[in-house]
Amino acid sequence: MVLTRLKAKSEGKLTKQICRVVLDHFDKQYSKELGDAWSAVRDILTSPSCWQHAVLLNRFSYPFELEKDLHFKGYHTLFQGSLPYYPKSMKCYLSRIPHRMPSERHQIGSLKKYYLLNAASLLPVLALELRDGEKVLDLCAAPGGKSVALLQCAYPGYLHCNEYDSLRLRWLRQTLESFIPESLENVIKVSELDGREMGDAQPEKFDKVLVDAPCSNDRSWLFSSDSQKAACRISQRRKLPVLQIELLRSAIKALRPGGLLVYSTCTLSKAENQDVISDVLNTCRGVLPVNIEEMAGTCSRDFAFAPTGQECGLLVIPEKGRAWGPMYVAKLKKSWTV
Ligand SMILES: C[S@@+](CC[C@H](N)C(=O)[O-])C[C@H]1O[C@@H](n2cnc3c(N)ncnc32)[C@H](O)[C@@H]1O
């Protein structure tokens, strides 16, 4: 297969190259699924110079000086307290211009002060409404951004971070070590299971479960450096929903009756988003959709959304000045009587 490489539309130095085969594939699929909205989304996804980086402060190594500096640079806080269950302990700063703070180095024995992330990644974490003392499972946890964010929201009684890929598991351990104090180690467990086995291993154990599923990861696929791998991924893309549904079924088993589950992906693909959730709602007994529209209403200043046709699902699409996402978030509840 012949793969043409396109230069990313970035100003100054060109550091990333777009993989033509992936772009063509996305053009075909997303122009059908998103209609006219796709061309604006495509412009952002193919222009890394427009990408933004939010700054999540670490409550365990609080950087007062940095906070002042961020205000000075024109950053503002996400939500600013308007979401009823927005935890005061979580502080995330956003800038409308695509400025990027330098990444901090990992240093043994000292905690990092902030985590750089796509601000839309906080939506699945916030949708979990984590409270102090709860037992929470992060089923697909590496490299650990959402585990770190969960710990900014509350002090769980137990946080289980699972990751199947052993290389990525090392990355997850390093993230936790860089952001979380030793005093919390006794409430955090890290495991290396296939997430599809978790439900049988730990049935009805958790109050909250996050399934931040393996998915097409649109941003990174567009810049695949190995074109053969990219072509192979695309041909195997159809298999992802099967894995995602199996992970969700396992997560539902691991959830206690009455518990909350959040499913998220960083792709625009309907097959991996709405269709996965519809399948689970249609085939799993005792699983209910939870209306998440209030969240979209509250954060429309910072995020742009595409319609999903579901009250329990949101799709964040990148837009100029609000270049966050893609991020699909769906919220489900396990009923008390199954
Ligand atoms: C989207 S990433 C998770 C990102 C992470 N939640 C964060 O915020 O940093 C999905 C992860 O799922 C892992 N994964 C893939 N298959 C899995 C499986 N069967 N069970 C558990 N994790 C799996 C991948 O290795 C990948 O690290």
The ligand as a MOL file (V3000), in Angstrom:
LIG
                    3D

  0  0  0     0  0            999 V3000
M  V30 BEGIN CTAB
M  V30 COUNTS 27 29 0 0 0
M  V30 BEGIN ATOM
M  V30 1 C -6.9720 5.2020 26.5760 0
M  V30 2 S -5.6970 4.3300 27.3260 0 CHG=1
M  V30 3 C -5.9350 4.7310 29.0300 0
M  V30 4 C -5.4550 6.1090 29.4110 0
M  V30 5 C -5.4830 6.3390 30.9090 0
M  V30 6 N -6.7900 6.0850 31.4640 0
M  V30 7 C -5.0560 7.7540 31.2800 0
M  V30 8 O -5.9140 8.6060 31.4840 0
M  V30 9 O -3.8400 7.9880 31.3730 0 CHG=-1
M  V30 10 C -6.2760 2.6910 27.3010 0
M  V30 11 C -5.3830 1.7080 27.9960 0
M  V30 12 O -6.0210 0.4310 28.0050 0
M  V30 13 C -5.0150 -0.5550 27.9530 0
M  V30 14 N -5.6450 -1.8460 27.5750 0
M  V30 15 C -5.7590 -2.3970 26.3500 0
M  V30 16 N -6.3860 -3.5880 26.4310 0
M  V30 17 C -6.6800 -3.7790 27.7410 0
M  V30 18 C -7.3040 -4.8280 28.4640 0
M  V30 19 N -7.7750 -5.9230 27.8370 0
M  V30 20 N -7.4350 -4.7060 29.7950 0
M  V30 21 C -6.9590 -3.6010 30.4350 0
M  V30 22 N -6.3450 -2.5780 29.8100 0
M  V30 23 C -6.2100 -2.6730 28.4770 0
M  V30 24 C -4.0330 0.0040 26.9450 0
M  V30 25 O -2.7720 -0.6160 27.0770 0
M  V30 26 C -4.0320 1.4870 27.3150 0
M  V30 27 O -3.0040 1.7640 28.2200 0
M  V30 END ATOM
M  V30 BEGIN BOND
M  V30 1 1 1 2
M  V30 2 1 2 3
M  V30 3 1 2 10
M  V30 4 1 3 4
M  V30 5 1 4 5
M  V30 6 1 5 6
M  V30 7 1 5 7
M  V30 8 2 7 8
M  V30 9 1 7 9
M  V30 10 1 10 11
M  V30 11 1 11 12
M  V30 12 1 11 26
M  V30 13 1 12 13
M  V30 14 1 13 14
M  V30 15 1 13 24
M  V30 16 1 14 15
M  V30 17 1 14 23
M  V30 18 2 15 16
M  V30 19 1 16 17
M  V30 20 1 17 18
M  V30 21 2 17 23
M  V30 22 1 18 19
M  V30 23 2 18 20
M  V30 24 1 20 21
M  V30 25 2 21 22
M  V30 26 1 22 23
M  V30 27 1 24 25
M  V30 28 1 24 26
M  V30 29 1 26 27
M  V30 END BOND
M  V30 END CTAB
M  END
